[in-house]
């Protein structure tokens, strides 16, 4: 069951991101955000890639 589409907020301040309840990822000028996958047991980084807002919403 889905709770509906994920809504990302605009980044207005550091306080909003660090202390607020808004999900405000910092997408670059191409609309991408850097992501990594890690091994659940060792913590070793396995892959680095990029997501756009649609891919991030689906992941969440």
The first five atom37 places (N, CA, C, CB, O) and aatype in JSON, in Angstrom:
{
  "aatype": [20, 20, 20, 20, 20, 20, 20, 20, 20, 20, 20, 20, 20, 20, 20, 20, 20, 20, 20, 20, 20, 20, 20, 20, 20, 20, 20, 20, 20, 20, 20, 20, 20, 20, 20, 20, 20, 20, 20, 20, 20, 20, 20, 20, 20, 20, 20, 20, 20, 20, 20, 20, 20, 20, 20, 20, 20, 20, 20, 20],
  "atom_mask": [
    [1, 1, 1, 1, 1],
    [1, 1, 1, 1, 1],
    [1, 1, 1, 1, 1],
    [1, 1, 1, 1, 1],
    [1, 1, 1, 1, 1],
    [1, 1, 1, 1, 1],
    [1, 1, 1, 1, 1],
    [1, 1, 1, 1, 1],
    [1, 1, 1, 1, 1],
    [1, 1, 1, 1, 1],
    [1, 1, 1, 1, 1],
    [1, 1, 1, 1, 1],
    [1, 1, 1, 1, 1],
    [1, 1, 1, 1, 1],
    [1, 1, 1, 1, 1],
    [1, 1, 1, 1, 1],
    [1, 1, 1, 1, 1],
    [1, 1, 1, 1, 1],
    [1, 1, 1, 1, 1],
    [1, 1, 1, 1, 1],
    [1, 1, 1, 1, 1],
    [1, 1, 1, 1, 1],
    [1, 1, 1, 1, 1],
    [1, 1, 1, 1, 1],
    [1, 1, 1, 1, 1],
    [1, 1, 1, 1, 1],
    [1, 1, 1, 1, 1],
    [1, 1, 1, 1, 1],
    [1, 1, 1, 1, 1],
    [1, 1, 1, 1, 1],
    [1, 1, 1, 1, 1],
    [1, 1, 1, 1, 1],
    [1, 1, 1, 1, 1],
    [1, 1, 1, 1, 1],
    [1, 1, 1, 1, 1],
    [1, 1, 1, 1, 1],
    [1, 1, 1, 1, 1],
    [1, 1, 1, 1, 1],
    [1, 1, 1, 1, 1],
    [1, 1, 1, 1, 1],
    [1, 1, 1, 1, 1],
    [1, 1, 1, 1, 1],
    [1, 1, 1, 1, 1],
    [1, 1, 1, 1, 1],
    [1, 1, 1, 1, 1],
    [1, 1, 1, 1, 1],
    [1, 1, 1, 1, 1],
    [1, 1, 1, 1, 1],
    [1, 1, 1, 1, 1],
    [1, 1, 1, 1, 1],
    [1, 1, 1, 1, 1],
    [1, 1, 1, 1, 1],
    [1, 1, 1, 1, 1],
    [1, 1, 1, 1, 1],
    [1, 1, 1, 1, 1],
    [1, 1, 1, 1, 1],
    [1, 1, 1, 1, 1],
    [1, 1, 1, 1, 1],
    [1, 1, 1, 1, 1],
    [1, 1, 1, 1, 1]
  ],
  "atom_positions": [
    [[0.84, -1.18, 0.0], [0.0, 0.0, 0.0], [0.88, 1.24, 0.0], [-0.96, 0.0, 1.22], [1.81, 1.33, 0.81]],
    [[0.63, 2.16, -0.87], [1.42, 3.38, -1.0], [0.76, 4.53, -0.27], [1.63, 3.74, -2.48], [-0.47, 4.64, -0.24]],
    [[1.57, 5.4, 0.33], [1.06, 6.57, 1.03], [0.9, 7.75, 0.09], [1.99, 6.95, 2.17], [0.55, 8.84, 0.53]],
    [[1.13, 7.57, -1.19], [1.02, 8.65, -2.16], [2.39, 9.07, -2.64], [0.29, 9.84, -1.56], [3.41, 8.58, -2.15]],
    [[2.41, 9.97, -3.62], [3.7, 10.4, -4.19], [4.55, 11.16, -3.17], [3.46, 11.28, -5.41], [4.03, 11.89, -2.32]],
    [[5.85, 10.97, -3.28], [6.79, 11.67, -2.41], [6.92, 13.11, -2.9], [8.18, 10.95, -2.38], [7.07, 13.34, -4.1]],
    [[6.87, 14.06, -1.99], [7.02, 15.48, -2.33], [8.33, 15.98, -1.74], [5.81, 16.32, -1.81], [8.5, 15.97, -0.52]],
    [[9.25, 16.41, -2.59], [10.5, 16.99, -2.12], [10.32, 18.48, -1.95], [11.66, 16.68, -3.09], [9.71, 19.13, -2.8]],
    [[10.84, 19.03, -0.87], [10.76, 20.46, -0.59], [11.97, 21.17, -1.2], [10.68, 20.72, 0.95], [13.02, 20.56, -1.4]],
    [[11.81, 22.44, -1.49], [12.93, 23.26, -1.94], [13.86, 23.49, -0.76], [12.44, 24.62, -2.55], [13.41, 23.66, 0.37]],
    [[15.17, 23.49, -1.02], [16.15, 23.75, 0.05], [16.23, 25.24, 0.29], [17.55, 23.17, -0.31], [16.66, 26.0, -0.57]],
    [[15.8, 25.65, 1.48], [15.78, 27.07, 1.81], [16.89, 27.47, 2.77], [14.46, 27.43, 2.41], [17.37, 28.61, 2.72]],
    [[17.32, 26.55, 3.64], [18.36, 26.87, 4.61], [19.0, 25.58, 5.13], [17.79, 27.7, 5.79], [18.43, 24.5, 5.0]],
    [[20.18, 25.72, 5.72], [20.85, 24.58, 6.34], [20.03, 24.09, 7.53], [22.28, 24.97, 6.8], [19.92, 22.88, 7.75]],
    [[19.45, 25.0, 8.28], [18.63, 24.62, 9.44], [17.46, 23.75, 9.02], [18.12, 25.88, 10.17], [17.12, 22.79, 9.71]],
    [[16.84, 24.08, 7.9], [15.71, 23.3, 7.4], [16.15, 21.86, 7.15], [15.14, 23.93, 6.11], [15.44, 20.92, 7.52]],
    [[17.29, 21.68, 6.53], [17.78, 20.35, 6.18], [18.26, 19.59, 7.42], [18.92, 20.46, 5.16], [17.93, 18.42, 7.57]],
    [[19.01, 20.25, 8.29], [19.6, 19.57, 9.43], [18.65, 19.39, 10.6], [20.8, 20.32, 9.89], [18.76, 18.41, 11.34]],
    [[17.72, 20.32, 10.79], [16.88, 20.29, 11.98], [15.39, 20.18, 11.69], [17.13, 21.5, 12.78], [14.6, 19.93, 12.6]],
    [[15.0, 20.35, 10.44], [13.58, 20.34, 10.09], [13.08, 18.97, 9.73], [13.33, 21.28, 8.96], [13.82, 17.98, 9.77]],
    [[11.81, 18.91, 9.38], [11.16, 17.67, 9.0], [10.99, 17.53, 7.49], [9.83, 17.56, 9.67], [10.4, 16.55, 7.02]],
    [[11.5, 18.5, 6.72], [11.36, 18.48, 5.27], [12.4, 17.56, 4.63], [11.48, 19.89, 4.7], [13.55, 17.52, 5.07]],
    [[11.99, 16.84, 3.6], [12.93, 16.07, 2.79], [13.3, 16.96, 1.61], [12.32, 14.69, 2.31], [12.51, 17.14, 0.68]],
    [[14.52, 17.51, 1.65], [14.95, 18.49, 0.65], [16.32, 18.1, 0.09], [15.01, 19.91, 1.26], [17.32, 18.74, 0.41]],
    [[16.37, 17.04, -0.74], [17.66, 16.62, -1.31], [18.25, 17.71, -2.2], [17.5, 15.32, -2.1], [17.52, 18.51, -2.79]],
    [[19.57, 17.72, -2.29], [20.26, 18.74, -3.1], [20.59, 18.16, -4.47], [21.57, 19.23, -2.38], [21.65, 17.56, -4.66]],
    [[19.67, 18.33, -5.42], [19.89, 17.9, -6.79], [20.8, 18.91, -7.49], [18.54, 17.74, -7.55], [20.73, 20.11, -7.22]],
    [[21.64, 18.41, -8.4], [22.54, 19.32, -9.12], [21.81, 20.03, -10.26], [23.74, 18.56, -9.67], [20.59, 19.89, -10.4]],
    [[22.54, 20.78, -11.05], [21.92, 21.55, -12.13], [21.34, 20.68, -13.24], [22.93, 22.51, -12.71], [20.59, 21.17, -14.09]],
    [[21.69, 19.38, -13.24], [21.1, 18.44, -14.21], [19.94, 17.66, -13.6], [22.17, 17.46, -14.71], [19.34, 16.81, -14.26]],
    [[19.61, 17.96, -12.31], [18.5, 17.28, -11.64], [18.88, 15.94, -11.05], [17.37, 17.1, -12.58], [18.02, 15.08, -10.85]],
    [[20.18, 15.74, -10.77], [20.66, 14.46, -10.24], [21.23, 14.62, -8.84], [21.73, 13.87, -11.17], [21.67, 15.69, -8.44]],
    [[21.21, 13.51, -8.09], [21.82, 13.46, -6.77], [22.71, 12.23, -6.73], [20.73, 13.42, -5.62], [22.35, 11.18, -7.27]],
    [[23.88, 12.34, -6.09], [24.81, 11.22, -5.98], [24.28, 10.22, -4.97], [26.22, 11.7, -5.58], [23.8, 10.59, -3.9]],
    [[24.36, 8.93, -5.32], [23.92, 7.85, -4.43], [25.0, 6.77, -4.41], [22.54, 7.26, -4.89], [25.78, 6.63, -5.35]],
    [[25.03, 6.0, -3.32], [25.95, 4.87, -3.22], [25.2, 3.65, -2.7], [27.15, 5.22, -2.29], [24.2, 3.78, -1.99]],
    [[25.7, 2.48, -3.06], [25.22, 1.24, -2.45], [26.37, 0.67, -1.64], [24.71, 0.22, -3.54], [27.53, 0.76, -2.04]],
    [[26.03, 0.07, -0.5], [27.06, -0.51, 0.37], [26.67, -1.93, 0.75], [27.25, 0.36, 1.63], [25.49, -2.29, 0.74]],
    [[27.66, -2.72, 1.08], [27.44, -4.07, 1.59], [26.85, -3.95, 3.0], [28.76, -4.89, 1.6], [27.4, -3.26, 3.84]],
    [[25.74, -4.62, 3.25], [25.03, -4.51, 4.53], [25.86, -5.03, 5.69], [23.72, -5.26, 4.47], [25.71, -4.55, 6.82]],
    [[26.71, -5.99, 5.46], [27.5, -6.57, 6.55], [28.82, -5.85, 6.78], [27.78, -8.03, 6.27], [29.16, -5.53, 7.92]],
    [[29.56, -5.58, 5.72], [30.89, -5.0, 5.88], [30.89, -3.48, 5.82], [31.82, -5.54, 4.82], [31.82, -2.83, 6.33]],
    [[29.86, -2.89, 5.21], [29.84, -1.45, 5.02], [30.66, -0.99, 3.82], [30.34, -0.76, 6.25], [30.73, 0.21, 3.54]],
    [[31.28, -1.94, 3.11], [32.09, -1.6, 1.94], [31.22, -0.97, 0.86], [32.8, -2.85, 1.39], [30.13, -1.46, 0.57]],
    [[31.71, 0.12, 0.26], [30.99, 0.75, -0.83], [31.11, -0.12, -2.08], [31.53, 2.17, -1.09], [32.21, -0.49, -2.48]],
    [[29.97, -0.44, -2.69], [29.94, -1.31, -3.86], [29.8, -0.54, -5.16], [28.82, -2.29, -3.74], [30.37, -0.94, -6.17]],
    [[29.04, 0.56, -5.14], [28.77, 1.28, -6.37], [28.4, 2.72, -6.05], [27.65, 0.59, -7.17], [27.77, 3.0, -5.03]],
    [[28.79, 3.62, -6.93], [28.38, 5.02, -6.84], [27.66, 5.34, -8.13], [29.61, 5.98, -6.61], [28.12, 4.97, -9.21]],
    [[26.54, 6.03, -8.02], [25.77, 6.39, -9.21], [24.98, 7.66, -8.97], [24.82, 5.24, -9.61], [25.27, 8.42, -8.04]],
    [[23.98, 7.89, -9.8], [23.17, 9.11, -9.72], [21.69, 8.76, -9.86], [23.59, 10.12, -10.82], [21.33, 7.81, -10.55]],
    [[20.84, 9.53, -9.19], [19.38, 9.37, -9.3], [18.77, 10.73, -9.59], [18.78, 8.77, -8.0], [19.26, 11.77, -9.16]],
    [[17.66, 10.7, -10.34], [16.86, 11.91, -10.48], [15.73, 11.83, -9.44], [16.28, 12.06, -11.96], [15.64, 10.85, -8.7]],
    [[14.89, 12.83, -9.37], [13.86, 12.86, -8.33], [12.87, 11.71, -8.47], [13.12, 14.19, -8.37], [12.38, 11.2, -7.46]],
    [[12.56, 11.29, -9.69], [11.62, 10.17, -9.89], [12.21, 8.88, -9.34], [11.28, 10.0, -11.39], [11.51, 8.12, -8.67]],
    [[13.49, 8.62, -9.61], [14.14, 7.4, -9.12], [14.24, 7.42, -7.6], [15.54, 7.24, -9.74], [14.03, 6.39, -6.95]],
    [[14.54, 8.58, -7.01], [14.61, 8.68, -5.56], [13.23, 8.45, -4.94], [15.16, 10.06, -5.15], [13.12, 7.76, -3.92]],
    [[12.2, 9.01, -5.53], [10.83, 8.8, -5.02], [10.45, 7.33, -5.07], [9.82, 9.64, -5.84], [9.84, 6.81, -4.13]],
    [[10.8, 6.63, -6.16], [10.5, 5.2, -6.25], [11.28, 4.4, -5.21], [10.82, 4.69, -7.65], [10.76, 3.43, -4.66]],
    [[12.52, 4.79, -4.95], [13.34, 4.09, -3.96], [12.76, 4.24, -2.56], [14.77, 4.63, -4.0], [12.75, 3.29, -1.78]],
    [[12.29, 5.43, -2.25], [11.7, 5.68, -0.93], [10.43, 4.87, -0.78], [11.4, 7.19, -0.73], [9.77, 4.94, 0.26]]
  ]
}
